């Protein structure tokens, strides 16, 4: 019975392999004797030359028998191991499945040793038969057979990877082996190809990647630092985390208004930093994981654009695509005559992780960055904060009524605003600075320990090959049309590289990334971006937000303007927050709403509804018919439109 079962079992053959020859069993090229020609006492041994010397194995790694059943075991086990042979496992066992894999024994002996040498190189992976980093041992019979010209039966060693690591369709090596390529002084030369190459992994860049993926495109991102860009690591997110801490401190400082006797025993800069970094790390981890889950490759390194406009060079790598999207972001600006030393005279990059709380601070510029840090430092306990703005009012991009209200609130909080004024000179003296300020032709001098230069940001377009493509215009901005296309064929630009009226805001970068991905994919009827309908938000205390046209802009555009305000002092939640803010509606007479402007608690959240109103061209009377929940701050949006429609409710 046992003999019959053994006879019925057949060894596994590969295509093109003669019957009876199994690559794991045949060592010297001779086939085993037929059963009818064996002599008594043959015991399954082959009549063949002496076995050639085999490569040494690490301790504990004995060659496994090949094949199934008693016959396969007798044909494969060494003579010295015969008495240790065990009965064959059942056909469905995992050990037998492993034994039947192509070239398993050869893989087990040689592959790990070659991988430790770093012989695999991503992008240079021909089949095992020709890969110089995966040569079989030339001392073996198989090696001699290959040198003889790939004789019949060599298919067994043609693949050195296990089946789950094979490169189907010529794709790259799994990430485990990418780390093993090259070595000191031996950089890998890699070519990566995809439908879209994105240079820069900030908001605009990864927005392109994620939207393009939904359009069936493959994307490779080249990022010099971390995905998320300035917004996630140095700007929007860390500053908002610290502003939240300031909001908590402000609430505690006025706790007696609620009947609470609270005291803040101290402020830990290290503790605030730990909270900030935790928020940033969580968001970065989530973003990086999202990109990995979508199989979007991120190539780390500083990239430059090649002459063809479709290839990015990253060290020894060439990352090519059918289209290139440049999203390299921006860097902080400074002013002539003001030298940034990173300690006393700083920019927003240093201010984000400043290891101290300023006592006397001067902020040069009253855009969103300058206003937010002034508000933060005052909440954290700074004794003096002064803002210098060269234009006639702070927050110059906002509606004049919002600027006036914000300046009034800042004065109440002990923040001084000087506008129009200019900084004449800054002289650092040890750990302080002496600053000369000219206001109304009068010079005044301030002694401060911190000078924040917050006069905007400059596009990062120099030194990356864009000038050679002819796509860099005035002040370093990229030249684009309404679809974010540059003059170079197949090259697009998004984010902070775009000149005004584009907005250097993360959510504007998201919208530009979506647009570019749709244009590249040929999506039906993509919509260009109307930057007047992109919300503008500033996270000061109180918050400021707006969308659409300001009142002066609407008048300059030729509209017969009707402007209406609703004070939060008539709103229940506004009274609870002790707010004197308001909602302002700018509308055309007997026409649509042109702009909405909010100052007060949670203004940056309320502006989302206002965006729908202005973007869809709603009439004040149409918004007035909407029912807003009570009591909420959102009621102020409805109340302001009730007044604009001529049917005021809680409005004096």
DOKE-661277 format. One record per atom (N, C-alpha, C): x, y negated, z negated. Coordinates in steps of 0.2 Angstrom, whole numbers, plus 5000, padded with zeros to 4 digits. Layout:
BEGIN
XYZ
...
This chain:
BEGIN
500450065000
500050005000
500449945000
500949944996
501449884995
501849875002
502049935004
502449935011
502049905016
501449925017
500949905022
500849835022
500749805016
500649735015
501249695017
501849725016
502449685017
502549685025
502349745028
502449745035
501949695039
501349685036
500949645039
501049575039
501449555034
501649485033
502149465039
502049405042
502549385047
502849315044
503449305046
503849245044
503549185048
503549125045
503349065048
503849045054
503549035060
503949015066
503748945068
504248905070
504148845073
504148845080
503848795083
503848795091
504548795094
504648845099
505248855102
505748895098
505548925093
505948975089
505849045091
506349085093
506249155094
505949195089
505549245090
505149285085
505749315081
505549315075
506049355070
506549315067
506649245070
507249205068
506949155063
507049155057
506849095053
507449055051
507448995052
508048945050
508248955043
507848965039
508048975032
508449035030
508349085035
508649155033
509249165037
509249145043
509749155048
510349115046
510949135044
511449095043
512049105048
512149165050
512749175055
512449175062
511849165063
511549175070
511349245072
511449295068
511249365069
510549375066
510149415070
509449425067
509549495063
509049505059
509049565055
508949625059
509249685057
509149745060
508349765060
508149795066
507449815066
507349875060
506749885058
506649925052
506850005055
506750015061
506850085063
507550105064
508050055064
508750065065
509150055059
508750045053
509150045047
509350105044
509950115041
510150175038
509850185031
509850245029
509550255022
510050215017
509750185012
510150145008
510350075010
510050055016
510149995019
509849935014
509349945012
509049905006
508949835009
508849825016
508649755018
509249715020
509849735019
510449695020
510549685027
510749635030
510849625037
511549645039
511649665045
512249685048
512549615051
512949575048
513149515050
513749495047
514149445050
514749425047
514649395040
515249385037
515249355031
514949285031
514549275025
514249205025
514749155024
514649095029
515049045028
514949005021
515448965020
515448925014
514948875013
514548875008
513948835007
514148765003
513848715004
513948655000
513748664993
514248634989
514148644981
513448614979
513148644975
512548614972
512648594965
512248544963
512248524956
512048574951
512248574945
512048624940
511348634939
511048694940
510348704939
509948704945
510348694951
509948684957
510148744962
509848804960
510048864964
509648864970
509848884976
509448884982
508848934981
508348914984
507748954983
507649004989
507349054987
507149104993
506649074998
506749095004
506249065009
505849125011
505249105013
504749155016
504349185010
503849235012
503449255007
503449335007
503349365001
503349435000
503949464999
504049534998
504649564996
505149565001
504849565008
505349565013
505749505014
505349445013
505649385014
506149375008
505949395002
506449384997
507049424998
506949485000
507649525001
508049495006
507749465011
508149435017
508549375015
508249345010
508549275008
508949275002
508849314997
509249314991
509949344992
510349304989
511049324989
511149394986
511649434988
511749504985
511849494977
512249444975
512349444968
511749424964
511249394967
510649374964
510049424964
510249484967
509649534969
509349554963
509749574958
509449594952
509049544948
509149484950
508749434946
508049414950
507949444956
507449424960
506749444956
506249394957
505649404954
505149424959
504549454957
504049464962
503749404965
503549404971
503349344975
502649324972
502649254972
502049224969
501449224974
500849214972
500349224977
500349164982
500049174988
500149134993
499949064992
499449054988
499248984987
499648944982
500148974979
500548934974
500848874976
501048824972
501348764974
502148784976
502448834972
503148844974
503148874981
502648914983
502748944990
502548884995
502148844993
501948784998
502648744999
502948734993
503648694994
504148734998
504148804997
504648845001
504448845008
503848835010
503648835017
503748775021
503948715018
504048655021
504648655025
504648615031
505148615036
505848595032
506348635033
506948615031
507048595023
506648635019
506548615012
507248625009
507548685010
508148705007
508748655009
508748635015
509248585017
509148525014
508548495014
508348435011
508548435003
508448495000
508548494993
509248494991
509748514996
510448524995
510748454996
510548415002
510948365004
510648295004
509948295004
509648225005
509848174999
509748204993
509848154987
510548134987
511048174988
511748154988
511848104993
511548104999
511648055004
511347985002
510747994999
510347934997
510747894991
511147934987
511547904982
512147864985
512347884991
512847844995
512547784998
511947774998
511647725002
511647725009
511647785012
511747795019
511147775023
510547775020
509947755024
509947685025
509647665030
509647585032
508947575035
508547535032
507847515034
507947485041
507547505046
507547475053
508047515057
508447565054
508947605058
508847675056
508247705058
508047765056
507847815062
508247835066
508147885071
507947945068
507747995071
507648065068
508248085065
508148135060
508648165056
509248195061
509048215067
509548245071
510048195074
509948125073
510348075076
510548025071
510248025065
510347975060
511047985057
511547935058
512147945055
512147945047
511647925044
511547925037
511247985034
511048035039
510748095036
511048155040
511648155041
511948215045
511948275040
511748325043
511848395039
512548405038
512648455034
513348475032
513648515038
514248485041
514548515047
514948575045
514948595039
515348655037
514848715038
514248705038
513748755038
513648785045
513348835046
513148865052
512748825056
512248785053
511848745056
512248685059
512748655055
513148605058
513548625064
513748685064
514148715070
513648725076
513048745074
512548745080
512348685083
512348625079
512148565081
512748535086
513348545084
513848525088
513948565094
513648625094
513648655101
513048635105
512648585103
512148555108
511448575106
511248575100
510548585098
510348645101
510548705098
510348765101
509648785098
509348835101
508648855099
508648865092
508148845089
508048855081
508248795077
508548745080
508848685076
508248645074
507648655076
507048615074
506948615067
507248665063
507148665056
507448615052
508048585055
508448535052
508348465055
507848465060
507748395063
507448345059
507148365053
506848315049
507148325042
507448275039
507748275032
507348255027
506748215029
506348185024
505748235022
505548235016
504948275015
504348245018
503848285019
503248265023
502948205021
502948185015
502548125012
502948065013
503648075016
504048015017
504148005025
503848045029
504048035036
503747975039
504147945044
503947885047
503447895052
502847905051
502347905056
502347845060
502347845067
502347795071
502947745071
503447765068
504047725068
504047675063
503647675058
503547625053
504147625048
504247575044
504847565040
504847615034
505447625031
505547665026
505147645019
504847695016
504547675009
504947635005
504647595001
505047544996
505547574992
505447644990
505947674986
506647674989
506647684996
507247694999
507547635002
507047575002
507347515005
507847485000
507747504993
508247474988
508947514989
508947574992
509547614993
509947594999
509747555003
510147535009
510747495007
511247505012
511847455011
512147465005
512547415004
513047414998
513447354997
513847344993
514247284992
514647274999
514547215002
514947205008
514647235014
514147275013
513847305019
513047285019
512947225021
512247205022
511847245027
511247255026
510847295031
510547245036
510647265042
510347225048
509647255050
509147215049
508447235049
508047195054
507647225057
507147185062
506447205059
506047155058
505447165055
504947125060
504447155063
503947125068
503247135065
502847085066
502147085064
501847035069
501147025068
500746985073
500946905071
500946895064
501046825062
501646825057
502046785057
502646765052
502446705049
502446705042
502346645038
502946625035
503146565036
503746545032
503546505026
503546535020
503346495014
502746535011
502746555005
502246585002
501846544997
501746484998
501346444994
500546454996
500146404993
499446414994
499246415002
499546375006
499446375013
499646435016
500246455014
500546515017
500146585016
500046595009
499746655008
498946655010
498646595011
498046585013
497946615020
498546595024
498546625031
498546695031
498946725027
499046795027
498446835025
498146815020
497546845018
496946845023
496846785026
496346775031
496446815037
497146815039
497346845045
497246925044
497246945038
497147015037
496447035039
495946995037
495247005038
495147005046
495546975049
495446965057
495847015060
496147065057
496447125060
497147115062
497447065059
498147045061
498647075055
499247085057
499747105053
500247045051
500447035045
500746975043
501346985039
501846955040
502446955035
502646885033
502746875026
502846815023
503546815021
503946755023
504646745020
504546695015
504846715009
504746665003
505446665000
505746604999
506346594996
506346604988
505746594985
505746594978
505246644976
504646624974
504046664972
503446644975
503046694977
502446684980
501946644976
501646594978
501246544974
501446474975
502146464976
502346404978
502446354972
502546294974
502546234969
501946234965
501346244968
500746234964
500646284958
500846344959
500746394954
501346394949
501946384951
502546384947
502746314944
502646264947
502946204945
502446144945
501846154948
501346094948
500646104945
500246124949
499546124947
499346164941
499646234941
499446274936
499746264929
500446254929
500746244922
500546174919
500446124923
500246064921
499546064918
499046104921
498346104919
498346144912
498846194912
498846234905
499046184900
499546144901
499746094895
499146044894
498846024900
498345974899
497746004894
497646064895
497146094891
497346094883
497946104882
498246094875
498146024873
498245974877
498145904875
497345894874
496945924878
496245914876
496045944869
496346004868
496146034861
496445984855
497045954856
497245904851
496845844851
496545824856
496145764856
495445774853
495245834854
494645854850
494745864843
495345894841
495445894834
495545824831
495845784834
495945714832
495345674830
494745694834
494145664833
493645704829
493845754826
493445804823
492945774818
493145724814
492745694809
492145664812
492045654819
491445634822
490945694822
491145754821
490745814821
490645834814
490945794809
490845814802
491345874800
491945874804
492445924802
493045884799
493345914794
493945894792
494545934794
494845914799
495345954802
496045924802
496545954802
497245924802
497645974806
498045934811
498545974815
499245964811
499446024809
500146024805
500746014809
500646014816
501246004820
501146034827
501546014832
501546034839
502146074840
502146134842
502646174844
502746174852
503346144854
503446134861
503546204864
503946254860
504046314862
503346354863
502946344858
502246384858
501846354864
501846294866
501546264872
501846294878
502546304878
502846334884
502646404885
502646444879
502446514880
501746524882
501246474880
500546484883
500546464890
500946414892
500946394899
501246454904
501846484901
502146534905
501746594906
501346604901
500846664901
500346654906
500046594906
499546584912
499846584919
500446564920
500846564926
500946634928
501246674923
501446744924
500846784926
500246774923
499646814924
499446804931
499446734933
499246724940
499646744945
500346744944
500846764949
500746844949
500746874944
500646944944
500046964948
499446934947
498846954951
498946934958
499246884960
499346864967
499846914971
500446924967
500846974970
500547044971
500147064966
499847134967
499347134972
498947074973
498447064979
498847074986
499447044986
499747044993
500047124994
500247154989
500447224989
499947264991
499347254988
498747304989
498547294996
498647234999
498447225006
498947245011
499547265009
500047285013
500347225017
500347175014
500647115017
501447115014
501847115019
502547125017
502847055015
503247045010
503546985008
504246995008
504646955012
505346965013
505646905009
506046925004
506346875000
506946845003
507046775002
507646745005
507446675008
507946635009
507846575013
507846585020
507346565023
507246575031
507346515035
507646525041
507746475046
507446495052
507146445056
506746465062
507246475068
507246525072
507746535077
507446495083
507846485088
507746445094
507146465098
506946535097
506346555101
505646535098
505746505092
505146485088
504646535086
504846595087
504446655084
504746695079
505446685078
505846725074
506146685068
506046715062
506346685056
506946725054
507546695053
508146725051
508246725043
508246785040
508346785033
508946825032
509546795031
510146825030
510346865036
510346935035
510446975041
509847005044
509246985042
508647005044
508346965049
507946985054
507646955059
506846965058
506446925057
505746935056
505446895061
505146935066
504846905072
504046925072
503746875076
503046885077
502746855083
502146865084
501846835090
501646755089
501646745082
501446675080
501846655074
502046595073
502446575067
502046515064
501946525057
501646475053
502146445048
502246385048
502746355044
502346325038
502546345032
502146325026
502646315020
503146275022
503746265017
503646215012
503046185011
502946145006
503246075006
503446045000
503645984999
504145984993
504545924992
504945914987
504845844984
505045834978
504845764975
505245714978
504945654978
505245594981
505545554975
506045514976
506345464972
506245394975
506545344971
506545274973
507245254974
507445214979
508145184979
508245144973
508845154970
509145124964
508945164958
508545214958
508345254952
508645324953
509145334949
509545404949
509245454944
508945504947
508645554943
509245604940
509245604933
509745644930
509445704927
508845714927
508545774924
508445774917
508645724913
508645724906
508245664904
508445604905
508045544903
507645524909
507945524915
507545504921
507445574925
506745584925
506545654927
506045644933
505845704936
505345704941
504845754938
504345764942
503745814939
504045884938
504545904942
504845974941
505145974934
505545924932
505845934925
505245914920
504745874921
504245864916
503845924915
503745964919
503346024918
503646064913
504246074912
504646114907
505046074903
504846014901
505245964897
505245994890
505846004887
505946044880
505845994874
505445934876
505345894870
504745854872
504445814867
503845774868
504145704868
504045664873
504345594873
504045554868
504445504865
504145454860
503945394864
504345374869
504145314873
504345334880
503745334884
503845354891
503645304896
503945304901
503745254907
503645304913
503045294916
502845324922
502845284928
503245294933
503245254939
502845284944
502245254946
501745284950
501145304947
500545294950
499945314947
499545354951
499845404955
499445454958
499245504953
499045564956
498745614951
499245634946
499945644949
500445674944
500645624939
500745564940
500845514935
500345504930
499745504933
499145494928
499045554923
499145614926
499045674922
499645674916
500245664918
500745664913
500745614908
500545554910
500345504905
499845524900
499345544903
498745574898
499045624894
499445674896
499645734892
500045704887
500545664888
501045644883
500745604878
500245564879
499845534874
499445574870
499145634873
498845674869
499245714864
499845734866
500345774863
500745734857
500645664857
500845624852
501345574853
501445554860
501945504862
501645434859
502145394856
501945334853
501745284858
502145274864
502045224869
502045264876
501645244880
501645274887
501445214891
501845194896
501745144901
501745164908
501245144912
501145164919
501345104923
501745104928
501845054933
501645074940
501245034943
500945044949
501144984954
501444994960
501544934964
500944914967
500444944968
499844924971
499344884966
498844864968
498444814964
498044854958
498044914958
497644954953
497945024953
497845054947
498045124946
497545174950
497745234951
497245274955
497045244962
497545214966
497345174972
496945214977
496945284977
496545314982
495845324980
495645314974
495045324972
494545254973
493945264972
493445204972
493745154967
493645094969
493845044964
493545044957
492845064957
492545064951
492845124946
493045174949
493345234945
494045204943
494445174947
495045144944
494945104938
494445054939
494345004933
494145044927
493745094928
493545134922
494045174919
494445204923
495045244920
495545194917
495745134919
496145094916
495845074909
495245064909
494845044903
494945104897
494845164900
494945214895
495645224893
496145214897
496845224895
497045174890
496745114891
496945054886
496645074879
496045104879
495745134873
496145184869
496545224874
496945284871
497645254869
497845194871
498445164869
498945174875
498745184881
499145194887
499145124891
499645094892
499745034895
499845044903
499445004907
499445004914
499644944917
500144944921
500444874924
500344884932
499844844934
499744844941
499444774944
499744744949
500344774953
500944754949
501444794949
502044784946
502544834949
503244824948
503744864951
504344864946
504644924947
505244934943
505844904947
506244864943
506744824947
507444874946
507544894940
508144934938
508044984933
508445034933
508445084927
509145104925
509345084919
510045094917
509945144911
510245204912
510245254906
510845244901
510645234895
511145224890
511145284885
511545334885
511445384881
510845424882
510445434877
509745474877
509145424878
509345364880
508745314882
508945284888
508445244890
508545204897
508245134896
508545084899
508345014899
508045004906
507444984906
507044974912
506844904913
506944874919
506744804920
506144814925
505544774923
504944784927
504744714929
504544704935
504344634937
503544644938
503244594935
502444594935
502244514936
501944504941
501744434943
502344384942
502844404945
503544364946
503844354939
503544394934
503844394927
504244454926
504844454923
505244514922
505144524914
505044594913
505044614906
505444674906
505744694900
506144744899
505944794894
505944854895
505744914891
506244954889
506244984883
506745034881
506345094880
506545154884
506145214883
506645274883
506345324881
506745384881
506645434887
506145414891
505945464896
505645414902
505945424908
505645394914
505445444919
504845444920
504545494925
504445464932
504845484937
504745454944
504145504947
503645474948
503045504951
502745464957
503145464962
502945424968
502845464974
502645524973
502345564979
502945614980
502745654986
503145714988
503345704995
503945734997
504145725004
504145795007
503945805013
503845875017
504545905017
504545965016
505246005017
505246035024
505545995028
505646015035
506346015038
506845985034
507445985036
507846045035
508346065039
508746115038
508546185039
507946195042
507646255043
507446265051
507746225055
507646235062
507046205065
506746165062
506146135065
506246075069
506746045068
506945985072
507146005079
507546065079
507746085086
507146105090
506546125087
505946145091
505546075093
505746015090
505445955092
504745955089
504645975083
504045975080
504045925073
504545895072
504645855066
504545775068
504045745065
503845675067
504145625062
503745575061
503945515057
503945545049
504445515046
504445525038
504545605037
504745645042
504845715041
504245755041
503645735043
503045775043
503045805050
502745865050
502645905056
502045875060
502245875067
501745845071
501245905073
500545895072
500045945073
499445905076
499045955079
498345925082
497845945076
497245945078
496745955073
496646025071
497046075075
497046145074
497646165070
498046115068
498646125065
499246155069
499146145076
499646175081
500146125082
500746145082
501346095084
501446095091
501846045094
502046045101
502346115103
502746155099
503046215101
502546265101
502546305107
502046355108
502046415103
501446425100
501446475095
501646465088
501846395087
502046375080
501546335077
501346345071
500846305067
501146285061
500846235058
501046205051
500446195047
500546205040
500046195036
500346165029
499846145025
500046125018
500346055018
500846045014
501145975012
501545955018
501645995024
502045975030
501645925034
500945915033
500545875037
500445805034
500445755039
500445685037
499745665035
499645615031
498945585030
498645575037
497945585037
497545585032
497445655028
497845705030
497945765027
498045755019
497845795015
497945795008
498445845005
498945825001
499445874999
499045904992
498545944993
498245974988
498146044990
498146094985
498146164986
497546184989
496946164988
496346184991
496346154998
496646105000
496746085007
497146135010
497746155007
498146205010
497746265011
497346285007
496946345008
496546345014
496146285015
495746275021
496146275027
496746245027
497146245033
497446315035
497546355030
497746425031
497246465034
496646455032
496046495035
495946465042
496046405043
495946375050
496446405055
497046405053
497646435057
497546505059
497346545054
497246615055
496646635059
496146595059
495546605064
495746585071
496146525071
496346505078
496846555081
497346585077
497746635080
497346695082
496946715078
496546775080
496046775085
495846705087
495346695092
494646695090
494546685083
493946685080
493446635084
492846655084
492346615088
492246545084
492246495087
492146425085
492446405078
493046405078
493346385071
493246305070
493146285064
492946215063
493646185060
493746125063
494346085061
494146055054
494646025050
494546005044
494445925044
493845915040
493745845039
493945825032
494545795032
494845785025
494445735020
494045695023
493545655019
493145695015
492945755017
492545805014
492945855009
493545845008
493945885004
493945854997
493745884992
493745854985
494345824983
494445774979
495045744976
494945744969
495345784965
495245794958
495845774954
495845744948
496345714944
496145734937
496545774934
496445804927
496645764921
496445704921
496645654916
496145664911
496145624905
495645614900
495445544900
494845534903
494345574906
494545594913
494245654915
494345674922
494045634927
494345634933
494145594939
494145634945
493545634949
493445674955
493045634960
493145644966
492745614971
492745654978
492245634982
492245674989
491945624993
492145625000
491845575004
492145505004
491745455007
492045395007
491945355001
492445304999
492345254994
491945204997
491745164992
491345104995
491645065000
492345034998
492644995004
492745035010
492845105010
492945135016
492345145020
491745155017
491145155020
490945085023
491145035020
490944965023
491444955029
492044975028
492544965034
492345005040
491945065039
491745105044
491145075047
490845025045
490244985048
489645005045
489645045040
488945065037
488645005032
488045005032
487644965028
487545005021
487944985016
488045025011
487645015005
487345065002
486945054996
487345094990
487645064985
487945104980
487545104973
487545164970
487145174964
487545204959
487445184953
487845214947
487345244942
487545304939
487145324933
487645344928
487545304922
488045314916
487845374912
488445414910
488345464906
488145454899
488045394897
487845374891
487045384891
486745394896
486045414896
485945494897
486445524897
486445604898
486645634891
486245684890
486245714883
486945744882
487245784887
487945814886
488445754886
488345704890
488745644890
488845614883
488245604880
488245584873
488645624868
488545694869
488845744865
489645734866
489845724872
490545714873
490845644872
490345604870
490545534868
490845504874
490545514880
490845484886
490545424889
490945374891
490645314894
490745324902
490845384905
490945384912
490245374916
490345394922
489745384927
489845424933
489245424937
489245454943
489045404948
489445394953
489245344958
489145374965
488545354968
488345374974
488445314980
488745334985
488845284991
488445314996
487945274999
487545305004
487445245009
487245265015
487045215020
486345205019
486145135020
485445115019
484945155023
484545185020
484045235024
484345285027
484945305025
485345355028
485645405023
486145445026
486345505022
486845475016
487045525012
487545505007
488245515010
488645465009
489345455012
489845475007
489745465000
490245484995
489945484988
490245524984
490045534977
490745534973
490645494968
491245484963
491045494956
491445524952
491345544946
491945534941
491745504935
492245504930
491945514924
492245564920
491945584914
492145664913
491845694907
492045764906
491845804911
492245854913
492145904918
491945874925
492245814926
492145794933
492345834938
492945864937
493245914942
492845974944
492345994939
491846044941
491246014944
491045954942
490445934945
490445914952
491045904954
491145874961
491045924966
490945994964
490846044969
490146034972
489646024968
488946004971
488945944975
489345894973
489345834977
489645844984
490145894985
490445914991
489945944996
489445984994
488946004998
488445945000
488345904996
487945844998
488245805004
488845785003
489145745008
489345785014
489545845013
489745885019
489145895024
488545905021
487945925025
487545865026
487845805025
487445745026
486745745024
486645755017
486045755014
485845685013
485145675013
484845615011
484845605003
484845545000
484745544993
484045574991
483545564995
482845584993
482845664993
483245694998
483245764998
483645794992
484145764989
484545784983
484045774977
483645714977
483245704972
482745754971
482545794976
482045844975
482245904972
482945914971
483245974968
483145964960
483046024957
482946024950
483546044947
483846004943
484446024939
484346044932
484746094929
484546114923
484646064917
484346064912
484346024906
484446054900
484846034895
485345974896
486045994899
486245964904
486845984907
487145914910
487845914911
488145864914
487945854921
487745914924
487545914931
486945874932
486545864927
485945824928
486145754930
486745734929
486945664931
487045654938
487145714942
487145714949
486445704952
485945734949
485345724951
485045654949
485145634943
484945564941
485245514946
485845514948
486145464952
485845464959
485645524961
485245524968
484545504967
484245514962
483545494960
483545414961
484145384958
484145314958
484345294965
484745324969
484945304976
484345314980
483845354979
483245364983
482645314981
482845274976
482345224974
481845244969
481945304966
481545334961
481945354954
482245304951
482645314945
482245344939
482545384935
482245424930
482545394923
483045424921
483345394915
483845344916
483745294920
484145244922
483845174920
484245134917
484045064915
484045024921
